[in-house]
Amino acid sequence: MTEQLNRASTSSPAEDKAPEVTPDASLVTSLEARVQSLEAELVTANQSLASKDSEINKLNSECKTSENAQKQLTAQIANLEKKVVTLEGKVAEQGDSLKEKETEGEDLLLLLETNSEKIQTMKNRLRELGQEVSSEEEGDDEEDEEV
């Protein structure tokens, strides 16, 4: 390294200087115009980038809002599905209860019909035996027969 320093210090000033180049005025003007053009393009690109960044931020915000709305709707759907299952269970229970009531009603109607037939048979038997059947009871017969 010291050898390189010695060489540098012993070299002549003419050897250290690079040849001077005289700038061409048209080349300088052309380069300055190119620099201005590139600077203008840079400003436009920065403005465009700022606009795009703003748009991206807006879209990100909208995306988050949509995600939150989706989460809320998903939760509402889950709640509604639970309610549907619960209500379907209740409907099934009431359907079973209704079937039981219908069967019970049919059984009672059958029993009423059987009893009406027995009462009518007994009234007819009483008449055959010479017993009088009151008109009130006969009115019941007419009602029974209409049913």
Beta strands, then each sheet from edge to edge (+ up, - down):
end
